[in-house]
Amino acid sequence: MQEHSFAFRLKEQLELNHLTLQTVASALGISRTAVHKWTKGGEIDYDNLRKLADFLGVNWIWLRYGEQALSSVRHAGPVTQPMTDLRRRYTAEIMESEARMRLAQQGARIVTWEWNLISDEVAYSANVEEVYGWPIRSNQDFWQHLPPDDVAAMMAMYEQAISTGENCEYDFRIPQLDGSLRWISSRATVVSDALGRKIKMVGISMDNTARNLAEEALRHSEARFRAMFEQSWGALGYLDLDGRWQRVNQSLCELLGYAADELYTTTWQALTHPEDLAPNLALFEQLKRGELSRYVMEKRLRHQQGHYLWLRVRTSLQRDLPDASAAHLISVFEDIDAQRSELARLQARINELEAADNATASGRD
């Protein structure tokens, strides 16, 4: 229920004159339910309106349409009403609501603003200097503090919004006296009058400097990581817990003979030699259960040309923050195929020599 409404003024009169709904209903010759509906915002016809105003001793125009309407008709001052308990409660609710709004604005560093498109006047909430870093009292104050690129982009956006009536949003920068930069995220909508004319733009602006700095630091960190990952001489791979390759570097692609896109369509299980798969899966399950922090094993992986390569694979489990339940594998692959081949050749030679020695010894016997 709004303060400037028929229902509000009627309830005030009932409270002021200590009248019950039934008393009014009896005086007007109508049902109590009808009076109750009026106090809840229901419509009232002209005859009952005049009767009700006469019974309450007030002007019927004021009762139905308020002080401004009566003033317009009479060219007289507004009707003065004493402060009732209802009005006090209503005023207290407004003050409490406004206090909560101010607290929320200060805590979230949110500025509210209204731009009169006819007079070009702009009004900001009281915390604008705290958030923007500058006192802003007019559009001229605002535009002069923005970089030219942001001014051009925002003016074009506002012109488009005013032309179409669409909402708009933009993140702009405000340089500070100390050389730092504040990032402000602004959202606005155009308001039209009853004739459809665009008369004002209202919006909110929020200080997003901390978020932008964090995102920029993250982008730089990711860029450094990508550079280190791609330029590493070692063959590296990130895999999800299902075994699918999430990211591979060029060294791993060259080692296995696959393009990165080819690896992304398969799993490490599918490339592992059947004889090496069971022991590998056993170590993998221990890793997932937290029984191992990492493991190292020598196994064979299928090359793109079909043959198998012997590799030494070091694998660890990396949990993602803040969701520690999400995780991925980091594996480093070392080519030991030549070593294994040489070891196999040497072992075969040892076996050959031992067999010959055993044969010689048997001949002497």
VMD Tcl script that draws the C-alpha trace (Angstrom):
set ca {
  {0.00 0.00 0.00}
  {1.44 3.35 -1.04}
  {1.26 6.46 1.09}
  {-0.27 8.57 -1.69}
  {-3.22 6.27 -2.29}
  {-6.95 6.29 -1.57}
  {-6.62 3.19 0.62}
  {-3.94 4.81 2.77}
  {-5.90 8.04 3.30}
  {-9.06 6.08 4.15}
  {-7.27 3.96 6.76}
  {-5.77 7.10 8.26}
  {-9.19 8.68 8.58}
  {-10.58 5.54 10.22}
  {-7.72 5.53 12.70}
  {-7.91 9.28 13.31}
  {-11.65 9.20 14.01}
  {-11.62 5.83 15.82}
  {-14.06 4.33 13.33}
  {-14.60 0.66 12.62}
  {-15.36 -0.81 9.22}
  {-18.83 -1.75 10.44}
  {-19.55 1.82 11.58}
  {-18.72 3.17 8.13}
  {-20.67 0.39 6.42}
  {-23.76 1.11 8.52}
  {-23.54 4.87 7.90}
  {-23.30 4.37 4.12}
  {-25.80 1.51 3.95}
  {-23.36 -0.97 2.42}
  {-21.64 -4.15 3.52}
  {-18.63 -4.26 5.78}
  {-16.84 -6.30 3.09}
  {-17.12 -3.40 0.63}
  {-15.46 -1.00 3.08}
  {-12.75 -3.57 3.78}
  {-11.99 -3.82 0.04}
  {-11.58 -0.02 -0.14}
  {-8.93 -0.17 2.60}
  {-7.06 -2.77 0.51}
  {-7.00 -0.68 -2.66}
  {-10.33 -1.66 -4.16}
  {-12.15 0.79 -6.43}
  {-15.00 2.99 -5.13}
  {-17.83 4.42 -7.23}
  {-18.61 8.17 -7.30}
  {-21.80 8.05 -5.19}
  {-20.22 6.08 -2.38}
  {-17.12 8.26 -2.58}
  {-19.19 11.41 -1.98}
  {-21.12 9.75 0.87}
  {-17.91 8.48 2.45}
  {-16.23 11.92 2.24}
  {-19.26 13.63 3.79}
  {-19.36 11.07 6.58}
  {-15.63 11.55 7.31}
  {-15.84 15.33 6.95}
  {-13.15 15.63 4.26}
  {-13.01 16.80 0.67}
  {-13.91 13.96 -1.68}
  {-11.26 15.01 -4.25}
  {-8.57 14.90 -1.59}
  {-9.82 11.57 -0.27}
  {-9.81 9.91 -3.69}
  {-6.93 11.64 -5.48}
  {-4.78 13.29 -2.84}
  {-3.41 16.68 -1.89}
  {-1.92 17.59 -5.26}
  {-5.22 17.02 -7.08}
  {-7.12 19.11 -4.54}
  {-4.54 21.87 -4.76}
  {-4.81 21.92 -8.53}
  {-8.59 22.25 -8.37}
  {-8.78 24.83 -5.61}
  {-5.45 26.56 -6.19}
  {-5.13 26.22 -2.46}
  {-2.63 24.71 -0.06}
  {-2.58 21.01 0.69}
  {-4.79 19.47 3.34}
  {-2.82 19.19 6.54}
  {-3.25 15.94 8.42}
  {-1.95 15.15 11.88}
  {0.74 12.50 12.26}
  {-1.09 9.22 12.89}
  {0.31 5.92 14.08}
  {-0.19 4.54 10.57}
  {1.84 7.34 9.03}
  {4.50 6.97 11.70}
  {4.81 3.25 10.97}
  {4.93 3.95 7.26}
  {7.61 6.63 7.71}
  {9.65 4.34 9.96}
  {9.49 1.57 7.36}
  {10.71 3.97 4.66}
  {13.57 5.20 6.84}
  {14.58 1.64 7.73}
  {14.46 0.59 4.08}
  {16.55 3.58 3.01}
  {19.06 2.87 5.79}
  {19.43 -0.71 4.60}
  {19.86 0.50 1.02}
  {22.58 2.97 2.03}
  {24.38 0.27 4.01}
  {24.22 -2.12 1.05}
  {25.48 0.58 -1.31}
  {28.42 1.41 0.94}
  {29.34 -2.21 1.54}
  {29.14 -3.21 -2.12}
  {30.52 0.12 -3.37}
  {27.50 0.70 -5.61}
  {26.59 4.12 -7.00}
  {23.05 4.86 -8.18}
  {22.51 7.63 -10.72}
  {19.80 9.27 -12.80}
  {20.37 11.24 -16.00}
  {17.65 13.66 -17.15}
  {17.78 13.42 -20.94}
  {15.83 16.66 -21.38}
  {17.85 18.98 -19.12}
  {21.08 16.89 -19.26}
  {21.26 17.07 -15.46}
  {22.60 14.04 -13.62}
  {22.15 13.08 -9.97}
  {24.37 10.59 -8.13}
  {24.07 8.86 -4.79}
  {26.12 10.38 -1.95}
  {28.91 7.75 -2.22}
  {29.93 8.64 -5.79}
  {33.24 10.29 -4.79}
  {34.16 7.33 -2.60}
  {33.59 4.88 -5.44}
  {34.75 6.92 -8.46}
  {37.57 8.72 -6.64}
  {36.37 12.09 -7.93}
  {33.49 14.45 -7.05}
  {30.94 14.09 -9.85}
  {28.14 16.65 -10.08}
  {27.50 16.86 -13.82}
  {28.07 15.00 -17.07}
  {31.00 17.29 -17.76}
  {32.59 16.23 -14.46}
  {32.10 12.59 -15.41}
  {33.37 12.59 -19.01}
  {36.52 14.58 -18.28}
  {37.86 11.86 -15.98}
  {37.49 8.99 -18.45}
  {40.03 7.85 -21.08}
  {39.01 8.99 -24.61}
  {38.44 5.41 -25.77}
  {35.91 4.80 -22.99}
  {34.18 8.13 -23.63}
  {33.67 7.36 -27.31}
  {32.46 3.81 -26.63}
  {30.05 4.84 -23.86}
  {28.58 7.77 -25.80}
  {27.90 5.51 -28.76}
  {26.35 2.92 -26.44}
  {24.11 5.51 -24.75}
  {22.96 6.89 -28.09}
  {22.04 3.39 -29.19}
  {20.20 2.70 -25.91}
  {18.24 5.97 -26.11}
  {17.33 5.27 -29.72}
  {16.15 1.70 -29.14}
  {15.12 1.80 -25.47}
  {17.32 -1.21 -24.76}
  {19.31 -1.74 -21.57}
  {23.05 -1.21 -21.74}
  {26.14 -2.11 -19.77}
  {29.81 -1.20 -19.95}
  {32.99 -1.49 -17.89}
  {34.92 1.77 -17.91}
  {38.12 3.09 -16.34}
  {38.74 6.11 -14.12}
  {42.39 7.14 -13.63}
  {43.20 8.40 -10.13}
  {45.49 11.18 -8.93}
  {48.02 8.65 -7.64}
  {48.27 7.05 -11.08}
  {46.21 4.00 -10.23}
  {43.20 2.90 -12.24}
  {39.71 2.08 -11.04}
  {37.41 -0.19 -13.02}
  {33.70 0.61 -12.81}
  {30.98 -1.72 -14.09}
  {27.90 0.29 -15.13}
  {24.38 -0.90 -15.98}
  {21.62 1.44 -17.20}
  {18.10 1.51 -18.60}
  {16.07 4.20 -20.39}
  {12.78 5.43 -18.89}
  {9.96 6.77 -21.08}
  {6.94 8.88 -20.15}
  {3.29 8.07 -20.89}
  {3.69 9.39 -24.45}
  {6.67 7.14 -25.12}
  {9.26 9.93 -24.98}
  {12.68 8.99 -23.60}
  {12.97 11.30 -20.61}
  {15.71 9.85 -18.42}
  {18.24 7.11 -17.93}
  {18.73 5.41 -14.58}
  {21.56 3.12 -13.65}
  {23.92 1.62 -11.12}
  {27.71 1.57 -11.14}
  {29.86 -0.84 -9.13}
  {33.56 -0.73 -8.30}
  {35.05 -3.84 -9.90}
  {38.70 -2.84 -9.56}
  {39.62 -5.76 -7.28}
  {37.96 -8.29 -9.58}
  {39.63 -6.88 -12.70}
  {43.05 -6.85 -11.04}
  {42.57 -10.46 -9.95}
  {41.44 -11.47 -13.44}
  {44.40 -9.68 -15.01}
  {46.82 -11.40 -12.63}
  {45.19 -14.73 -13.45}
  {45.49 -14.08 -17.19}
  {49.20 -13.26 -16.80}
  {49.71 -16.36 -14.66}
  {47.95 -18.54 -17.21}
  {49.96 -16.97 -20.03}
  {53.22 -17.71 -18.20}
  {52.09 -21.26 -17.50}
  {51.13 -21.84 -21.14}
  {54.49 -20.53 -22.29}
  {56.37 -22.78 -19.84}
  {54.14 -25.75 -20.71}
  {54.52 -25.38 -24.47}
  {58.21 -24.51 -24.48}
  {59.25 -27.21 -22.04}
  {61.70 -29.75 -23.47}
  {59.93 -32.46 -21.52}
  {56.83 -34.22 -22.84}
  {53.92 -33.10 -20.63}
  {50.25 -33.96 -20.47}
  {47.20 -32.99 -18.41}
  {44.52 -35.67 -18.17}
  {41.13 -35.91 -16.48}
  {40.28 -38.73 -14.11}
  {38.60 -40.68 -16.92}
  {41.92 -40.78 -18.70}
  {41.17 -38.27 -21.46}
  {43.89 -35.86 -22.48}
  {43.01 -32.29 -21.51}
  {46.19 -30.56 -22.66}
  {49.41 -31.78 -24.26}
  {52.52 -29.92 -25.33}
  {54.39 -30.16 -28.61}
  {57.13 -32.35 -27.15}
  {54.60 -35.07 -26.27}
  {52.99 -34.83 -29.71}
  {56.39 -35.26 -31.38}
  {57.25 -38.16 -29.08}
  {54.09 -40.14 -29.83}
  {53.59 -38.93 -33.41}
  {50.05 -37.65 -32.82}
  {48.58 -34.21 -33.43}
  {47.12 -32.68 -30.26}
  {43.57 -32.98 -31.63}
  {44.13 -36.70 -32.17}
  {45.20 -37.22 -28.58}
  {42.20 -35.26 -27.28}
  {39.89 -37.91 -28.78}
  {41.48 -40.83 -26.94}
  {42.69 -41.90 -23.46}
  {45.93 -43.05 -21.91}
  {44.29 -46.41 -21.23}
  {43.64 -46.91 -24.96}
  {47.28 -46.17 -25.83}
  {48.81 -48.31 -23.06}
  {50.16 -51.74 -24.00}
  {47.74 -54.47 -22.79}
  {50.46 -56.12 -20.68}
  {51.16 -52.81 -18.88}
  {47.56 -51.70 -18.37}
  {46.67 -53.74 -15.24}
  {49.67 -52.61 -13.14}
  {49.14 -49.04 -14.34}
  {45.46 -49.08 -13.29}
  {46.41 -50.47 -9.88}
  {48.78 -47.55 -9.27}
  {46.18 -45.11 -10.59}
  {43.53 -46.34 -8.12}
  {45.99 -45.97 -5.24}
  {46.67 -42.41 -6.37}
  {42.97 -41.53 -6.43}
  {42.43 -43.01 -2.97}
  {45.24 -40.86 -1.58}
  {47.47 -43.82 -0.79}
  {50.10 -42.40 -3.14}
  {51.03 -38.78 -3.82}
  {52.63 -39.77 -7.14}
  {53.90 -42.80 -8.95}
  {56.58 -43.64 -11.51}
  {56.37 -46.59 -13.85}
  {57.92 -47.77 -17.08}
  {55.37 -48.78 -19.67}
  {54.71 -48.91 -23.37}
  {52.48 -46.46 -25.26}
  {51.31 -46.95 -28.81}
  {52.90 -44.62 -31.36}
  {50.76 -43.09 -34.10}
  {52.45 -45.43 -36.60}
  {51.33 -48.49 -34.62}
  {54.46 -49.64 -32.79}
  {54.98 -49.26 -29.02}
  {57.49 -47.00 -27.27}
  {58.93 -47.62 -23.85}
  {58.41 -44.57 -21.64}
  {59.10 -43.68 -18.02}
  {55.93 -41.93 -16.80}
  {55.78 -39.81 -13.65}
  {52.18 -39.06 -12.63}
  {50.71 -36.93 -9.83}
  {47.19 -35.88 -8.90}
  {46.41 -32.15 -8.85}
  {43.25 -31.07 -7.05}
  {41.51 -27.91 -8.29}
  {40.73 -25.13 -5.83}
  {38.30 -24.16 -4.41}
  {36.54 -27.38 -5.44}
  {38.91 -29.95 -4.01}
  {36.71 -32.79 -5.31}
  {37.66 -31.87 -8.88}
  {41.08 -33.01 -10.01}
  {43.27 -33.82 -12.98}
  {46.43 -35.79 -13.62}
  {49.80 -34.30 -14.51}
  {52.13 -36.72 -16.31}
  {55.71 -36.31 -17.49}
  {56.87 -38.72 -20.20}
  {60.52 -39.70 -20.69}
  {61.61 -41.66 -23.75}
  {63.52 -44.74 -22.58}
  {62.91 -46.84 -25.68}
  {66.57 -46.80 -26.72}
  {67.66 -47.64 -23.17}
  {65.23 -50.53 -22.98}
  {66.36 -51.79 -26.39}
  {70.01 -51.62 -25.33}
  {69.17 -53.28 -22.02}
  {67.31 -56.04 -23.84}
  {70.28 -56.48 -26.21}
  {72.70 -56.68 -23.32}
  {70.47 -59.11 -21.44}
  {70.25 -61.28 -24.54}
  {74.07 -61.20 -24.86}
  {74.45 -62.13 -21.20}
  {72.02 -65.01 -21.65}
  {73.96 -66.09 -24.75}
  {77.29 -66.03 -22.95}
  {75.87 -67.86 -19.93}
  {74.43 -70.53 -22.22}
  {77.79 -70.94 -23.98}
  {79.62 -71.12 -20.65}
  {77.20 -73.73 -19.37}
  {77.68 -75.75 -22.57}
  {81.49 -75.64 -22.21}
  {81.25 -76.72 -18.59}
  {79.00 -79.62 -19.51}
  {81.55 -80.74 -22.20}
  {84.38 -80.81 -19.67}
  {82.28 -82.94 -17.40}
}
mol new
graphics top color blue
foreach p $ca { graphics top sphere $p radius 0.5 }
foreach p [lrange $ca 0 end-1] q [lrange $ca 1 end] { graphics top cylinder $p $q radius 0.2 }
display resetview
